[in-house]
Structures are given as structure tokens and as C-alpha cells.
Amino acid sequence: MKCFLFGLTTILLALGATSASAQNRNCGERTEIIERLQSGYGETRAGAGLSTTNGIVEVFASEDTGTWTIILTLPTGKSCLVAAGNSWETGPTQITKSGLPV
């Protein structure tokens, strides 16, 4: 049983270290992240809101490249990339009768 718990603890610690390491690569100063989004992808801020944890969530997008990025700026001032993708569309979403977007 002790061997099992030790092994499980080791795996969880390794996963935690990997997650922290990956997260640190996706976080940094807000101004630097925004500069990379603008210069590398032509993205500008498309919208923002306040998260339930008092962080600022911002969506950056480019109609020219179709790329989009969501960043979260924490109360500590650190900004992290949350999600990114392609095929950005600006404007209202049309919903079908089944409730799915067109």
C-alpha cells in the first residue's frame, strides 16, 4: 500500500510540475503578449469582461487572418493565454431552430 501511495504521489507531483511548466510558457506581461498578438497575427481586442475570480478576460481577433486568442489577466498583473484558434467571424450569430449556430 505504501508503495502504491508513493508511486501515485510521484505521478501527481510530476503532472503538477508539467502543468506549472506549461502554464508558465503561456503566461507573461500583458503588454508583451498583446504586442505578440498584434505583430504576429494582426489581432486587436474584440471584447473583454470580468471573470468570477476578478481577472480580466479579453478576446483578441483578426478579421484578416481569422485568428483569435483569449487571455486572462490575473489580479496579480500576470496574463495567461487561455485559448486560441482560427476562423474568427465578427457579428451576430444566427441560431437554427435546433439551437445550433449556423
C-alpha positions as CSV (number, residue, x, y, z in Angstrom):
1,M,0.0,0.0,0.0
2,K,2.9,2.4,0.9
3,C,4.5,1.7,-2.5
4,F,1.2,2.4,-4.3
5,L,0.8,5.7,-2.5
6,F,4.4,6.7,-3.1
7,G,4.0,5.9,-6.8
8,L,0.7,7.8,-7.0
9,T,2.3,10.8,-5.2
10,T,5.3,10.8,-7.6
11,I,3.0,10.7,-10.6
12,L,0.8,13.6,-9.3
13,L,3.9,15.7,-8.5
14,A,5.3,15.1,-12.0
15,L,2.0,16.0,-13.6
16,G,1.8,19.2,-11.4
17,A,5.3,20.2,-12.4
18,T,4.5,19.6,-16.1
19,S,1.3,21.7,-15.8
20,A,3.1,24.5,-14.0
21,S,5.9,24.5,-16.6
22,A,3.4,24.5,-19.5
23,Q,1.4,27.3,-17.8
24,N,4.5,29.5,-17.3
25,R,5.3,29.2,-21.0
26,N,1.8,30.6,-21.8
27,C,2.0,33.5,-19.3
28,G,3.8,36.8,-19.1
29,E,3.5,40.5,-19.1
30,R,0.2,41.7,-20.7
31,T,1.9,44.3,-22.8
32,E,4.3,41.8,-24.3
33,I,1.5,39.3,-25.0
34,I,-0.6,41.9,-26.7
35,E,2.4,43.1,-28.8
36,R,3.0,39.5,-30.0
37,L,-0.7,39.1,-30.9
38,Q,-0.7,42.4,-32.9
39,S,2.6,41.9,-34.6
40,G,2.5,38.2,-35.2
41,Y,-1.2,37.7,-36.0
42,G,-2.7,41.2,-36.6
43,E,-5.1,40.6,-33.7
44,T,-6.7,43.5,-31.8
45,R,-9.0,43.5,-28.8
46,A,-12.5,42.4,-29.8
47,G,-14.1,42.4,-26.3
48,A,-13.5,42.0,-22.6
49,G,-15.2,41.1,-19.4
50,L,-14.5,40.4,-15.7
51,S,-14.2,36.8,-14.6
52,T,-15.7,35.5,-11.4
53,T,-12.2,35.4,-9.9
54,N,-11.7,39.1,-10.6
55,G,-9.5,38.5,-13.6
56,I,-10.0,40.3,-16.8
57,V,-10.8,38.1,-19.8
58,E,-10.0,39.6,-23.2
59,V,-10.6,38.3,-26.7
60,F,-8.2,39.4,-29.4
61,A,-9.0,38.6,-33.1
62,S,-8.1,39.4,-36.6
63,E,-10.6,39.5,-39.5
64,D,-7.7,39.5,-41.9
65,T,-6.0,36.3,-40.6
66,G,-9.1,34.8,-39.0
67,T,-7.1,34.0,-35.8
68,W,-8.4,34.7,-32.3
69,T,-6.9,34.5,-28.8
70,I,-8.4,34.6,-25.3
71,I,-6.2,35.9,-22.5
72,L,-6.8,36.1,-18.8
73,T,-5.1,38.9,-16.7
74,L,-5.0,37.9,-13.1
75,P,-5.3,40.4,-10.2
76,T,-1.5,39.9,-9.7
77,G,-1.0,41.5,-13.2
78,K,0.2,38.3,-14.8
79,S,-1.5,37.5,-18.2
80,C,-2.0,34.0,-19.5
81,L,-3.2,32.6,-22.8
82,V,-6.4,30.6,-22.3
83,A,-7.4,29.6,-25.8
84,A,-6.6,30.3,-29.4
85,G,-8.0,29.3,-32.8
86,N,-8.9,30.1,-36.4
87,S,-12.0,31.1,-38.4
88,W,-12.9,34.1,-36.4
89,E,-16.2,35.8,-37.5
90,T,-17.4,39.2,-36.3
91,G,-21.1,39.9,-36.0
92,P,-24.2,38.3,-34.6
93,T,-24.5,34.6,-34.6
94,Q,-27.5,33.1,-36.4
95,I,-29.1,30.3,-34.5
96,T,-31.0,27.5,-36.2
97,K,-34.3,26.0,-35.0
98,S,-32.4,23.2,-33.3
99,G,-30.4,25.8,-31.3
100,L,-27.1,25.3,-33.1
101,P,-25.2,28.2,-34.7
102,V,-25.3,28.5,-38.5
